[in-house]
């Protein structure tokens, strides 16, 4: 699933076309009427956690930051971005990426406050001036290229292609830069308070209210870097350990973003590995809050020792950990 660093790169691809008018549209999406985008000008591109927001206005409108949302306007001026908390809070905010946010559609796309929210699901992506090509045959043996959800052709001759994503119009997304791990306004104190809760840290790290943009890959990697067992309750950890974990989250996310901007891969140390860098056998389990989604988790029992409450120790024993 595209996490914060990936969506930041998608924003940079879209930003190349800010100020340009959509000349032709295409795509298979049924969530929006793609013809509504024709003849609109792309006014802004903002990334908020794991969501990309594209602002469209009528072609005759002056180019500039959207004035309907002062938070977003300030972010555009400062060059930072922030996560969107749109409408009502989710029942399980740590799984925001798997749920649809409730947004109200503007009466007239391209009018004041017309933001197109793009969520990339598990395999979504954006390409600029190129289409994705099949890398292998499908189950029927056909070499069929992926079908774009949306294609925006601009008057300049360039185009953007969106794959495997969900789109819907939002009237005015509300942004909270203090929860975005890649934002200069990220609130360290509030994040530390969340991590101190008497719940497994692997649950808290995926809570998008405090760690917007942090996904399962980042979660696994930073827990290994900080040498913390995934099911350790935050209330059992020393403040220095929690601060180190938060530093790892920020640094790893930043390093991953920079590697993406250089079109370089990032070597993972624990995610989907059979051995840790020290040669120890890696364990895998599926963890998540009661009633919520469960996520695959990898950890090294030797590098990430158990520090659990009695009830969780019993659970770990039943899992063979």
Steps between C-alpha positions, in 0.01 A plus 500: 500500500641843411603672823579864570832516309344343188204738501741792536667389179160476330438859606821614331394329177162674509655836594669518160158566348376765745372796299413291195153437357360150447440455127389135488404237756468124514505209742283225642395656831129515581547685827502834320388625161835547326344745254454743791877553494513608137599866452584546868834636618708307751554761769682315775632158610524420871591181682353434842622176656403227254259713296565720199272799448480677164329838480320588175351832395334635188760582236421872524574522872833655607770255599585497870451311826145397578365769731218286637735320739745728685690202642573363155581848372760543773649161425528583131689816586739323740565201274384250762195282497278328750252216540130535440247422767186524289157514655427250780781307675534134413409215733850355459725794400807275479335341195399821326671383184251213467183704547323761294492846651161669489523813289238729355519550128502861378193598304720611210841331453747777429313746717635637830623220725515228232758250621536157349612256769713210372564199722736234365383186681742208489658540157411849376742723313537801273706529184588816310523496119509120482268204541566192709578190295438136587805340660353149487206307361172493693326182621356444151844527346430840341752782503252773579613845613346633823184706450528860626235626740552854374702669225537877487639643175607863532514772236880495520501147358600328825276263692447336841386139539343365822493126574317291763377795703172632639386852423228725631427871514548679831367847569769608747737246654610595850874468549694431819872538431587404857434131437693463172833331566651674195372846589716768659209560738484141626411509872756285682337547840159382390653200323695403812186527712325261260790253516484497882151347494455152655461332162746327266722754326443326166133603526575861594750552219227432242259746662468767232381758754855520634717346226341596170689346211660225711410158363584136556844504338617798705349344814696177459827669413504756780405247768801296393727805491385599849534136622143496635271197486181586300261397780677693773256733673611859477435553871775246578769682300735765635460852364844472338390187312185672373697805392745277314211321327354834392839615370526176300153561350587850383849413374397181318205675332724785388770263371238299310363814340846613392573159347175517305583847370833361375317200347701270722380201696521485878637186663260372764649333806203304636193545278426171320840360601582151624809618687592829666829672404673314785395163361227422756181326389211744453149425624176607335158559651174680430418760762229761535253647748188311601234559238749668266714393207798274559834575337794274424790569731860378487738511796819345631450332841868554587540860388151602618458335841159452654386756758132426547219500750392156636193478273706570189768258612230233509388600150855486368535150647192385312655633177823307560703818541 
